[in-house]
Amino acid sequence: MDDKYIISVKDLTKKFGSFTAVDKISFEVTPGEIFGFLGANGAGKTTAMRMLCGLSIPTSGKATVAGFDVYKQTESIKKNIGYMSQKFSLYEDLTVKENIDFYGGVYGLSKAQRKEKTEFLIDLLKIEDARNKLIKSLPLGWKQKLAFSIAIIHEPKIVFLDEPTGGVDPITRRQFWDMIYEAADRKVTVFVTTHYMDEAEYCGRISMMVDGRIAALDTPHKLKEQFGVGTMHEVFVKLARPQTA
Amino acid sequence: MEYAVEVKNITKSFGATKAVDDVSFSVEKGELFGFIGPDGAGKTTLFRMMTTLLLPESGSATVDGFDIVKEFKKIRAAVGYMPGRFSLYQDLSVEENLKFFARVFGTTIEKNYDLIKDIYIMLEPFKKRRAGQLSGGMKQKLALSCALIHRPDVLFLDEPTTGVDPVSRNEFWDMLGKLKEEGITIVVSTPYMDEASKCDRIALMQKGKILDIGFLNDIVGKYDRKLYAMKSSNMHKLILDLRAEENTDSVYSFGDFLHYTDKRGSFDSEQMKQNLISKGHGDFTVSEINPGIEDCFMSLMNEK
C-alpha cells in the first residue's frame, strides 16, 4: 500500500457470529493529521480501533498501520504505535519515575534512553516534586498528561487516543489538546475518539461511524456545510438519529 | 418547608484527601438537581453519603426527612440509587434483575409498571438476555428501571451519562424529564457541563467543594468580565499568538471559536485585528458574547 498514508483501510470488516460490528469501512490517514473517530455508542468504533491496533484480527478487508499489515504484522503494529485510553493508562501503585521507566522498558528503550526520557518528561510536565510520588496520589489532570507523554515515549509515528479527556475538568481538557497539537506539530499522527463535540472541532478531519459503517468523513467545516448546520453537535445528531433530526 | 435533601457542613476524608469538604446544600421536593464537576470533585463520595452507603466524618444530612446516620434503613426504602459503575447482576437476565429488585423492596413489577413502562418497553425485546450481554445504553436503561421499581421519593443518579454519546445523553435526559413530571425528586451528577441546562438548579463542584450553586442563569449572570469569541483560519496559532500578548487575561478553545478575556476589560478591536493580521491572521474575527456554564466553571476554578 501507499507510503503517503500512515493508516490505509479498505473494506475492513469484523463480524461476531451473525452480527457485523464493522461493515466494509475504507479511509486513509496522512502523517501528522489529527483524525477524529466519532460515532454513537455501539456504532463499531472500539472494534475498528482494536483492529487497527493489532488487538483483533479482521474478518475481511485490508488495512495497514504505520506500514504494517493488520493480519500478519500485529506485533510490529503494537511496537510502532502509541495507545492511551481513559480507562487504561498508568499503574496507580507505581511512582511517576517507575511508570516512565516501566513503559520505556516495555517499548524497548535502553537504560540510558529511559533515564534521559524520565528527566525530559519530568521537566516538560513540570512535575519535579512528584517524581517519587505514587500515581494514585496525583490529580487526574496530571495523570492524563503523563499518560499521554508515556504513550508516545517510544516516539511512534501514530498514537491512538480512546476518549482521553473523559471526566477531565474543562481547563485540563484544553491543556490536553495543547499537547495533542504539539505532538501533531512534530508530525505524530493522532487518532482520537471523543464524546465532546467541541473537541471534534479541533480535529483536522472527522470520521462518523453509524451502524458499523462510515457515514461521513471530512473536515469539520465541510461536514457542517454538507449538513447545513452550525456545529458538530448538530452534524452528530443528524447522522446518528436520521429519523428524528 | 421540608426539603427532599438537606445537607449541612458534611465532610469526608480518605487519608489526607478531603473528598468532600464542608459541603452544604438543599434540594427541594420535585426538583431536578445536578452536581456538575470533573472526576475527583467528590460527587460520588457525596452521593454515597446521601444514600447511606458511607458515613460522614462530620456534618449532618437528611434525605426525605430522615437522618442519614440514624435512620438509614428508612432512607434505603425511600430512595433509588443508580451508581456510576454498572452494578446489576450480570448473570441474571433483564427480567430476573428487575424481579429481584422489586422483591428486595417488597413490591412487584406490575405494581409500579406505569412508572418504568416507557423505559422498560425498549428493553422488552431483550428481557431473556443476561444483563452482562447488553449494550451500554441498554444496561443504563435496565439500571434506571431497577432503581425506580419501588417508586422512590428521591432518585440518585451518579454519572448516568458518562462515556455516553451526545445523542444518547439527550435521550436519557428526556427520560429524566418525564420522571420529574411524576413528582420524583432527582439528584444527578455529571462531568458534562452542557447538561447544566437540563437541571432546575445546579451545584458546580471541584476538589470536594461547591464552587457555586443556584439557577443556571444566576450563576452565568455572575460572570463579571467581558467575553469575546475569536476566530481565524489557524486556530492553534491564534491561541499561541494571543497567549504571547501582555494584555491577554485568558484564552481557551471553544469548538471552532476561542474565548478571550482581556486584562483591560474591553479593548480596541480594530487595533487588535490589525495586530493579528500582521501576524498572519488575515481572516481574524472578534465579537463580544455571553458566557456559558463552562466559561463560568473555568473562571471559578481559576479563582480558587
HADDOCK unambig.tbl for C-alpha pairs under 7 A between the chains (distance, minus, plus):
assign (segid A and resid 40 and name CA) (segid B and resid 165 and name CA) 5.25 0.50 0.50
assign (segid A and resid 41 and name CA) (segid B and resid 164 and name CA) 6.52 0.50 0.50
assign (segid A and resid 41 and name CA) (segid B and resid 165 and name CA) 5.93 0.50 0.50
assign (segid A and resid 166 and name CA) (segid B and resid 163 and name CA) 6.90 0.50 0.50
assign (segid A and resid 167 and name CA) (segid B and resid 38 and name CA) 5.12 0.50 0.50
assign (segid A and resid 167 and name CA) (segid B and resid 39 and name CA) 5.15 0.50 0.50
assign (segid A and resid 167 and name CA) (segid B and resid 191 and name CA) 5.41 0.50 0.50
assign (segid A and resid 168 and name CA) (segid B and resid 38 and name CA) 5.22 0.50 0.50
assign (segid A and resid 168 and name CA) (segid B and resid 39 and name CA) 6.14 0.50 0.50
assign (segid A and resid 169 and name CA) (segid B and resid 38 and name CA) 4.76 0.50 0.50
assign (segid A and resid 170 and name CA) (segid B and resid 298 and name CA) 6.62 0.50 0.50
assign (segid A and resid 171 and name CA) (segid B and resid 298 and name CA) 6.35 0.50 0.50
assign (segid A and resid 174 and name CA) (segid B and resid 253 and name CA) 6.84 0.50 0.50
assign (segid A and resid 195 and name CA) (segid B and resid 165 and name CA) 5.42 0.50 0.50
assign (segid A and resid 195 and name CA) (segid B and resid 166 and name CA) 6.48 0.50 0.50
assign (segid A and resid 198 and name CA) (segid B and resid 254 and name CA) 6.20 0.50 0.50
assign (segid A and resid 198 and name CA) (segid B and resid 255 and name CA) 3.95 0.50 0.50
assign (segid A and resid 199 and name CA) (segid B and resid 255 and name CA) 6.17 0.50 0.50
assign (segid A and resid 201 and name CA) (segid B and resid 255 and name CA) 5.08 0.50 0.50
assign (segid A and resid 201 and name CA) (segid B and resid 256 and name CA) 5.51 0.50 0.50
assign (segid A and resid 202 and name CA) (segid B and resid 255 and name CA) 6.72 0.50 0.50
assign (segid A and resid 237 and name CA) (segid B and resid 167 and name CA) 6.00 0.50 0.50
